[in-house]
Amino acid sequence: MPLINERTGEVIADMVEVARTRQERRRGLLGRDGMPRGSALVLTPCNAIHTVGMRFPIDVAFVDGRGRVRRIVRQLRPTRISVCLAAKTTIECPSGQLEEIRLQVGDQIRLVPEGL
């Protein structure tokens, strides 16, 4: 399921994991040593995250209910907290990935189901 930036048509991530349950969201990226380039963890519903116990920095995009990026946090280091009250979904990516694909606040994000 690729995650697409509608403004540029670029793929944000082509390996997307979605965390919908409370247990999946609580686990998040804990216990991992990193994320491969081109991957993303989508937490929904979610408007706040922490990196306590994580071993690596991440890029974060907070997205509202319409799929618009409301806030971007680049290179969020371990033991930090980040919040965006307007967000419904949070996208976590490897550090530097959102810069590489030129994601901006206001961009529209779309998750494309397999086969489309």
TADA-V566222 format. One line per field, one symbol per residue. ss: DSSP state (A for helix, B for strand, O for the rest). A space follows every 50 residues. Layout:
ss=???
This chain:
ss=OOBBBOOOOOBBBOBBBBBOOAAAAAAOOOOOOOOOOOBBBBBBOOOBBB OOOOOOOBBBBBBOOOOBBBBBBBBBOOOOBBBOOOOOBBBBBBOOAAAA OOOOOOOBBBBOOOOO
